[in-house]
């Protein structure tokens, strides 16, 4: 259960059209806030899909002292409340939902990979508010 007030719900269909993976209506990219729920579900032509998340590091703001090199591999990969799945891979599933966690200042971004068979797409999730 989220400690934040209930947030918005963002729904993303994962479909295949003409042997092309279609994720959401705008490429599957998400901008949301802590406490928002993101729901992925199998759409047309898809029986199951897998998801895997990766935290992105950002370039420092102007005036930064330059010592802020970030080892991306050391950043947490799971953007949701609760424990990450084994091997950080969700699925194969027909539906997955997660409630976004974390501080929104500064914003944090996650790349994610959606795979259906040999078709893959890698949208982003930005947590900001």
Backbone as CSV, one residue per row, in Angstrom:
resi,resn,N_x,N_y,N_z,CA_x,CA_y,CA_z,C_x,C_y,C_z
1,UNK,0.845,-1.178,0.000,0.000,0.000,0.000,0.887,1.237,0.000
2,UNK,0.586,2.185,-0.849,1.385,3.395,-0.967,1.188,4.300,0.239
3,UNK,2.295,4.868,0.707,2.212,5.841,1.787,1.778,7.188,1.234
4,UNK,1.887,7.365,-0.083,1.444,8.587,-0.735,-0.067,8.543,-0.903
5,UNK,-0.671,9.706,-1.116,-2.100,9.694,-1.419,-2.303,8.959,-2.745
6,UNK,-3.487,8.387,-2.942,-3.718,7.651,-4.184,-3.437,8.535,-5.394
7,UNK,-2.746,7.965,-6.360,-2.359,8.726,-7.534,-3.177,8.371,-8.755
8,UNK,-2.671,8.817,-9.863,-3.298,8.542,-11.151,-3.014,7.101,-11.571
9,UNK,-3.769,6.633,-12.541,-3.542,5.326,-13.135,-3.200,5.550,-14.612
10,UNK,-2.057,5.017,-15.025,-1.612,5.097,-16.416,-1.686,3.689,-16.979
11,UNK,-2.434,3.507,-18.068,-2.628,2.188,-18.658,-1.923,2.109,-20.003
12,UNK,-1.184,1.014,-20.199,-0.382,0.835,-21.411,-0.668,-0.541,-21.997
13,UNK,-1.189,-0.558,-23.213,-1.411,-1.821,-23.914,-0.156,-2.197,-24.692
14,UNK,0.165,-3.481,-24.692,1.301,-4.028,-25.438,0.696,-4.876,-26.552
15,UNK,0.847,-4.430,-27.807,0.219,-5.089,-28.949,1.225,-5.333,-30.063
16,UNK,0.822,-6.166,-31.009,1.623,-6.379,-32.215,0.743,-6.053,-33.414
17,UNK,1.275,-5.207,-34.295,0.602,-4.862,-35.545,1.625,-4.960,-36.664
18,UNK,1.332,-5.746,-37.679,2.229,-5.923,-38.832,3.647,-6.272,-38.396
19,UNK,3.757,-7.236,-37.475,5.045,-7.703,-36.950,5.859,-6.591,-36.277
20,UNK,5.165,-5.588,-35.752,5.800,-4.480,-35.041,5.205,-4.386,-33.645
21,UNK,6.065,-4.255,-32.638,5.616,-4.115,-31.257,5.118,-2.687,-31.043
22,UNK,3.877,-2.562,-30.604,3.259,-1.264,-30.318,3.020,-1.205,-28.816
23,UNK,3.609,-0.220,-28.148,3.482,-0.088,-26.695,2.819,1.252,-26.403
24,UNK,1.600,1.188,-25.859,0.849,2.398,-25.554,0.425,3.129,-26.812
25,UNK,-0.137,4.329,-26.620,-0.553,5.131,-27.770,0.523,6.134,-28.181
26,UNK,1.533,6.324,-27.320,2.626,7.257,-27.614,3.986,6.625,-27.350
27,UNK,4.141,5.350,-27.664,5.432,4.691,-27.533,5.728,4.101,-26.174
28,UNK,4.779,4.169,-25.246,4.977,3.563,-23.933,5.736,4.415,-22.940
29,UNK,6.130,5.632,-23.325,6.826,6.519,-22.386,5.842,7.015,-21.330
30,UNK,6.322,7.136,-20.084,5.471,7.517,-18.964,6.127,8.662,-18.202
31,UNK,5.358,9.700,-17.884,5.779,10.717,-16.921,4.741,10.677,-15.810
32,UNK,5.178,10.371,-14.602,4.249,10.168,-13.502,4.893,10.624,-12.202
33,UNK,4.145,10.497,-11.123,4.614,10.928,-9.799,4.629,9.734,-8.850
34,UNK,5.399,9.841,-7.763,5.336,8.798,-6.744,3.878,8.573,-6.328
35,UNK,3.495,7.319,-6.194,2.117,6.983,-5.836,1.223,6.716,-7.028
36,UNK,1.654,7.101,-8.234,0.879,6.789,-9.429,1.046,5.312,-9.771
37,UNK,0.000,4.717,-10.302,0.021,3.309,-10.695,0.171,3.218,-12.211
38,UNK,1.070,2.353,-12.656,1.251,2.092,-14.082,0.835,0.646,-14.328
39,UNK,-0.024,0.452,-15.332,-0.555,-0.866,-15.661,-0.195,-1.189,-17.110
40,UNK,0.511,-2.299,-17.301,0.781,-2.818,-18.641,-0.116,-4.022,-18.838
41,UNK,-0.698,-4.166,-20.031,-1.548,-5.321,-20.291,-1.403,-5.772,-21.739
42,UNK,-1.549,-7.092,-21.929,-1.451,-7.667,-23.265,-2.630,-7.197,-24.100
43,UNK,-2.309,-6.709,-25.300,-3.332,-6.258,-26.229,-3.391,-7.180,-27.440
44,UNK,-3.811,-6.630,-28.550,-4.005,-7.393,-29.785,-2.730,-8.118,-30.205
45,UNK,-2.847,-9.414,-30.456,-1.732,-10.210,-30.947,-0.711,-10.616,-29.904
46,UNK,-0.955,-10.314,-28.629,0.018,-10.603,-27.568,-0.623,-11.502,-26.516
47,UNK,0.000,-12.635,-26.265,-0.462,-13.528,-25.194,0.248,-13.198,-23.883
48,UNK,1.538,-12.828,-23.961,2.315,-12.492,-22.765,3.512,-11.643,-23.183
49,UNK,4.045,-10.884,-22.230,5.203,-10.021,-22.470,6.091,-10.049,-21.242
50,UNK,7.328,-9.570,-21.395,8.223,-9.401,-20.257,8.613,-7.931,-20.156
51,UNK,8.944,-7.512,-18.940,9.400,-6.145,-18.663,10.683,-6.224,-17.857
52,UNK,11.622,-5.319,-18.151,12.834,-5.196,-17.355,13.167,-3.704,-17.270
53,UNK,13.538,-3.231,-16.070,13.751,-1.810,-15.810,15.211,-1.519,-15.506
54,UNK,15.669,-0.314,-15.909,17.043,0.139,-15.703,16.990,1.610,-15.300
55,UNK,17.643,1.980,-14.226,17.711,3.377,-13.794,18.672,4.134,-14.685
56,UNK,18.304,5.346,-15.081,19.164,6.207,-15.881,19.783,7.281,-15.000
57,UNK,21.032,7.599,-15.243,21.683,8.725,-14.566,21.561,9.942,-15.470
58,UNK,21.533,11.122,-14.882,21.396,12.361,-15.640,22.682,13.171,-15.548
59,UNK,22.888,14.002,-16.528,24.023,14.912,-16.495,23.804,15.937,-15.382
60,UNK,24.870,16.370,-14.700,24.708,17.328,-13.602,24.320,18.715,-14.117
61,UNK,23.684,19.481,-13.249,23.293,20.849,-13.583,24.529,21.739,-13.679
62,UNK,24.399,22.870,-14.370,25.483,23.835,-14.487,25.963,24.236,-13.098
63,UNK,27.276,24.407,-12.940,27.846,24.800,-11.665,28.153,23.630,-10.755
64,UNK,27.813,22.425,-11.175,28.119,21.229,-10.377,29.626,21.068,-10.315
65,UNK,30.152,20.543,-9.237,31.604,20.473,-9.050,32.297,19.403,-9.894
66,UNK,31.527,18.613,-10.660,32.158,17.648,-11.555,32.537,16.336,-10.902
67,UNK,32.359,16.206,-9.595,32.704,14.955,-8.915,31.512,14.022,-8.801
68,UNK,30.471,14.305,-9.522,29.241,13.538,-9.386,29.106,12.383,-10.350
69,UNK,30.216,11.782,-10.762,30.126,10.627,-11.653,29.296,9.536,-10.983
70,UNK,28.342,9.003,-11.718,27.445,7.992,-11.174,27.715,6.667,-11.875
71,UNK,27.866,5.621,-11.086,28.006,4.279,-11.641,26.583,3.750,-11.832
72,UNK,26.121,3.767,-13.067,24.741,3.425,-13.362,24.397,2.015,-12.877
73,UNK,25.326,1.081,-12.975,25.071,-0.297,-12.550,24.761,-0.387,-11.052
74,UNK,25.186,0.620,-10.274,24.939,0.607,-8.831,23.584,1.220,-8.446
75,UNK,22.908,1.849,-9.400,21.625,2.484,-9.098,20.521,1.429,-8.972
76,UNK,19.536,1.677,-8.099,18.423,0.732,-8.005,17.670,0.668,-9.330
77,UNK,17.286,-0.536,-9.732,16.643,-0.737,-11.034,15.132,-0.796,-10.937
78,UNK,14.587,-1.019,-9.778,13.160,-1.259,-9.610,12.463,0.038,-9.203
79,UNK,11.578,0.599,-10.048,10.946,1.896,-9.752,9.654,1.811,-8.951
80,UNK,9.290,0.606,-8.485,7.990,0.415,-7.864,8.103,0.058,-6.390
81,UNK,7.003,0.252,-5.666,6.924,-0.198,-4.285,7.031,-1.715,-4.266
82,UNK,7.547,-2.256,-3.184,7.657,-3.699,-3.052,8.979,-4.225,-3.578
83,UNK,9.181,-5.508,-3.367,10.425,-6.157,-3.771,10.466,-6.366,-5.282
84,UNK,11.643,-6.220,-5.882,11.755,-6.498,-7.315,11.616,-7.994,-7.578
85,UNK,11.213,-8.355,-8.793,11.095,-9.775,-9.122,12.471,-10.423,-9.246
86,UNK,12.489,-11.731,-9.221,13.734,-12.469,-9.377,14.397,-12.090,-10.701
87,UNK,15.691,-11.848,-10.655,16.487,-11.445,-11.816,16.023,-10.123,-12.427
88,UNK,15.222,-9.349,-11.691,14.719,-8.047,-12.149,13.906,-8.127,-13.438
89,UNK,13.303,-9.268,-13.729,12.492,-9.427,-14.937,11.065,-9.785,-14.538
90,UNK,10.098,-9.040,-15.074,8.681,-9.329,-14.872,8.215,-10.183,-16.040
91,UNK,7.633,-11.329,-15.745,7.004,-12.093,-16.810,7.743,-13.338,-17.205
92,UNK,7.174,-13.972,-18.205,6.099,-13.480,-19.082,4.752,-13.411,-18.347
93,UNK,4.026,-12.307,-18.609,2.733,-12.044,-17.980,1.769,-11.469,-19.010
94,UNK,0.476,-11.550,-18.687,-0.551,-10.893,-19.496,-0.837,-9.493,-18.975
95,UNK,-0.508,-9.275,-17.682,-0.789,-7.977,-17.050,0.200,-7.768,-15.923
96,UNK,0.655,-6.518,-15.785,1.508,-6.153,-14.660,1.147,-4.747,-14.236
97,UNK,1.107,-4.526,-12.919,0.901,-3.172,-12.415,1.875,-2.901,-11.288
98,UNK,2.316,-1.657,-11.209,3.209,-1.244,-10.146,2.897,0.175,-9.720
99,UNK,3.098,0.462,-8.445,2.927,1.815,-7.910,4.309,2.429,-7.782
100,UNK,4.514,3.572,-8.420,5.821,4.227,-8.433,6.196,4.737,-7.047
101,UNK,7.479,4.578,-6.702,7.958,5.047,-5.410,9.012,6.109,-5.611
102,UNK,9.561,6.561,-4.515,10.726,7.421,-4.575,10.427,8.890,-4.422
103,UNK,11.497,9.604,-4.199,11.426,11.049,-4.136,11.340,11.583,-5.561
104,UNK,10.562,12.610,-5.763,10.396,13.176,-7.094,11.312,14.369,-7.327
105,UNK,12.142,14.709,-6.342,13.027,15.843,-6.518,14.439,15.433,-6.129
106,UNK,15.379,15.371,-7.050,15.161,15.638,-8.470,14.417,14.477,-9.120
107,UNK,13.903,14.724,-10.307,13.193,13.681,-11.047,14.125,12.498,-11.280
108,UNK,13.569,11.299,-11.356,14.368,10.134,-11.692,13.770,9.482,-12.929
109,UNK,14.626,8.837,-13.700,14.178,8.236,-14.955,14.630,6.791,-15.026
110,UNK,13.787,5.980,-15.610,14.055,4.565,-15.809,13.783,4.217,-17.260
111,UNK,14.706,3.531,-17.871,14.484,2.932,-19.179,13.873,1.575,-18.902
112,UNK,12.950,1.141,-19.720,12.463,-0.215,-19.556,12.396,-0.904,-20.900
113,UNK,12.510,-2.207,-20.854,12.477,-3.018,-22.052,11.206,-3.854,-22.012
114,UNK,10.436,-3.781,-23.096,9.252,-4.615,-23.266,9.601,-5.618,-24.352
115,UNK,9.377,-6.903,-24.085,9.687,-7.927,-25.078,8.504,-8.869,-25.253
116,UNK,8.219,-9.154,-26.523,7.237,-10.165,-26.901,7.936,-11.017,-27.948
117,UNK,8.309,-12.228,-27.553,9.091,-13.068,-28.473,10.389,-12.361,-28.825
118,UNK,10.670,-12.213,-30.130,11.895,-11.533,-30.539,11.688,-10.050,-30.807
119,UNK,10.500,-9.512,-30.529,10.230,-8.088,-30.703,10.484,-7.360,-29.391
120,UNK,11.198,-6.214,-29.458,11.518,-5.452,-28.247,11.354,-3.961,-28.498
121,UNK,11.057,-3.232,-27.438,10.980,-1.779,-27.466,11.492,-1.288,-26.118
122,UNK,12.105,-0.102,-26.081,12.681,0.391,-24.824,12.257,1.832,-24.526
123,UNK,10.997,2.027,-24.063,10.536,3.348,-23.649,11.158,3.778,-22.321
124,UNK,10.704,4.922,-21.783,11.202,5.420,-20.503,10.053,5.723,-19.544
125,UNK,10.386,5.714,-18.256,9.478,6.153,-17.191,10.197,7.266,-16.457
126,UNK,9.590,8.446,-16.391,10.150,9.570,-15.639,9.260,9.806,-14.430
127,UNK,9.869,9.786,-13.241,9.129,10.020,-12.004,9.445,11.447,-11.557
128,UNK,8.432,12.297,-11.563,8.655,13.713,-11.290,7.368,14.321,-10.749
129,UNK,7.495,15.171,-9.761,6.393,16.003,-9.304,6.829,16.780,-8.104
